[in-house]
Structures are given as structure tokens and as C-alpha cells.
Amino acid sequence: MTTKKAKGGIFSGGGDFGLGGLFGGLGELVDKLSELAEKGEELSKTGEFEGLDLKKGLKGVYGFSVKVGPGKEGQDEVKVEPFGNIRKDESTGESIVAEVREPMIDIFEENDHVLVVAEMPGIGEGDVTLDLKEDVLTIKAEKNSKKFFKEVLLSESFDEKKMTSTYNNGVMEIKFTR
């Protein structure tokens, strides 16, 4: 595949690539990704976050997934979901690194079940705790210095008896049978 460089916005050589610039440019990013997907091309961008406080020896991880799927009224719906442990402090506006990471999550709605897939590299099956309260699944994991936490809002309420999970190589699949 070829690589295309977009001009302007967060894709230009200069500009703010801190969290403010990244969050501010997500709309443009989604538009560019849609354009590139239609043409069969891809886009790559790297950069550094400025103003991060890494004094505690924490490692910063930030990413996002872009999901396109059927939405209301037959229109495709685009969802941008961040993951990692870099967040913007609302009071100061600076980027901070939290001790706890947010795992990357995918949710698949099927006719007979809902499948939640959580990626938690470096974590073993025995290090994960799942808690289900009606339609909210809480995933907690901790091993040495790696900590993950995520609350997932499900499309409906489930009974814990209808929840099963499997774990393989850093990826947990949690299945809710309807």
C-alpha cells in the first residue's frame, strides 16, 4: 500500500501535537481516514507529547481506535475510542500520565451474544477481576507495575450466570449469552 501525507491540521509538520492538538484534530483525522480507506491507502503519523510528567518512572501509552459501523437511519457511524494512560488534566490543561491504563476494548453485538474483547499486554488470566452490575462490566487487572481499569457500558443488562471468559496471550474475551 502507498502512504499518503495529508496537509494541514494535526498532520502538518508543525503545530500542536500535545493532547489538545490531538483531540482537536480527531474530526479531521476521521475524515482523512475515511478518504484513505476508500482509496485503499493508509496514513501514518508519529509525534511526541510535550509537558508530560514522567518523574515516577511511569510509561505513557496513548492510542485510539476508529470504528465504522452501521448507525441510525442507515448511515455509517464513526466512533473514536481512546485507550492508554495519558489524559488531559481538566483543571490545568496539561497532559498527565496516570498509573492505571485503560485497555483497548472492542464490543461485538451478535444475535445470540455480546462479546467484549479487552487487550491487556503483560497481564495473566489470574491477574484479572471482572465485576458485572446489570449493564456495566468492570475490568480490573494488576501485575507488578502494570495496572488496567475500564468500565464498559453494555447494550443491555446481563446476569453473571450468562457471562463466560477466556484469556489467551494478553487478550481477554468476555461473552454474554442472550
Number of C-alpha atoms within 10 A of each C-alpha: 6 9 11 12 13 15 9 12 18 21 21 13 12 9 11 18 21 19 21 14 14 16 14 15 17 16 12 14 20 17 12 18 16 16 13 17 12 9 9 11 14 16 15 9 10 6 10 10 17 13 11 16 14 12 8 8 8 15 15 18 14 15 13 13 13 13 13 13 10 10 10 7 6 8 9 12 11 15 13 13 13 18 17 19 22 23 19 16 11 8 6 8 11 16 19 20 22 18 16 19 22 24 24 19 19 15 17 10 12 10 7 8 14 19 19 19 19 20 19 23 12 15 21 17 15 10 13 18 12 14 12 17 11 13 14 16 19 15 18 18 21 18 13 8 10 16 21 22 19 18 14 16 13 18 11 10 15 19 13 14 8 11 17 12 14 11 17 10 12 13 20 20 17 19 18 20 17 14
